[in-house]
Amino acid sequence: MWIPAYFIDVCLSGLLRTTSRLESENAMFNKLVTKQLSLVEFSMRYDCAIEIQWDNQSALDHANSSLVPQLRTNWDLEKHARRLYTHRNFYVFLERTMLI
């Protein structure tokens, strides 16, 4: 658990991957690949899957930048966390600091 945090400033070109990321990639490729698939068909499916992921990421980025989570308190720490974290991580922060 500590390794990604320790190497956060070191560029390792994706060498450190979590199990959930690998499982997610495997799930995506299992939807794309069959034994009968030609290379051209795989390439087309892969491009389509990447485009869908980019669209989903763009929608999430837009939602995260345009919507502002509601503050539970008037504390400066909570205001700072709201600016610093994504929505999901902000709510995790609130739960762990018992501000909710």
Protein Blocks (a to p, Z undefined) as FASTA:
>chain_A
ZZmmmmmmpceehmaccfklmmmmmmmmmmmpcfklcfklmmmmmmmmmmmmmmmmmmmm
mmmmmpccddfblcfklmmmmmmpcfklmmmmmmmnopZZ
